[in-house]
Amino acid sequence: MSRPDLNLLVTLDVLLAEGSVARAARRLKLSPSAMSRALARLREATGDPLLVRAGRGLVPTPRAAELGAEVGRLVKEAEAMLRPAERLDLARLNRRFTLRHSDGF
């Protein structure tokens, strides 16, 4: 079994937020056709249409709605994990150390 493309999680998160392939494509700086292909890969991977046409937009299927909150959380955690670590400000660092010793040492 091949490894899943984890970039598709970001794609799904944005598609669910935008409700439009064109808007999601703009937000991710992709062409609409590239976003459509990504949606096709998501559909194949999940075995669900995920988003279906309703008027001029897309609405999530029950499966997509179920995945939505979890996908959003995963994307936020991944983004936080990949941010640079905050620099340690030694001037504001406040620590207490206790030193113990014995006479025979």
Buried (B, 14 or more C-beta within 10 A) or exposed (E): EEEEEEEBBBBBBBBBEBBBBEBBBBBBEBEBEBBBEBBEBBBEEBEBBBBEEEEEEBEBBEEBEEBBEEBBEBBEEEEEEEEEEEEEEEEEEEEEEEEEEEEEE
